């Protein structure tokens, strides 16, 4: 799971980063919300966590902007604001959940996991004669389990999340290798690995653009 945190409290941000690493949850943390446009187009997130009281703008405006540009990722608000009016305002703008500070870190993680599942209506995906369990991270053809590399699994998961959409090559590279410089040829190699196990023609190539899972 990869989370985007927009929070200018550096103590809280560092604490959440350490805690989530224990839970094997990757955190991309922005303490300066003005950097959001650079990040939102570079990475794929399972949940976006937004504080309402920020240095340069408000969390409410960020929620509105994200929804206006078509970002459908679940949004969790964390804030010291606790009134019903504040909560209503956030939900109207498109927030999915609301957690008032101070909060228990375990509850925070539980809410993240619940929200991340909203993005995937089904955890069991069938493609031809292949059954993919997203939660269990397994692939079966009949009773036979098929094993693929970790990077191939990450690529398959991304294509499933974006099924029916063209996923550009840059998005794939930033999703699987966020901290490494890799070329398009490595993406093609893992696409080839997936094509060996999936039904023919279920991954369509768009030269110069990316790939789409049909």
Secondary structure by P-SEA (a helix, b strand, c coil): cbbbbbccaaaaaaaaaaaaaaacccccccccccccccccccccccbbbbbcccccccaaaaaaaaaaaccccbbbbbcccccaaaaaaaaaacccccccccccaaaaaaaaaaaaaaaccccccccccbbbbccccccccccbbbbbcaaaaaaaaaaaaaccccccaaaaaaaccccccccaaaaaaaaaaaaacccccccccccccccccc
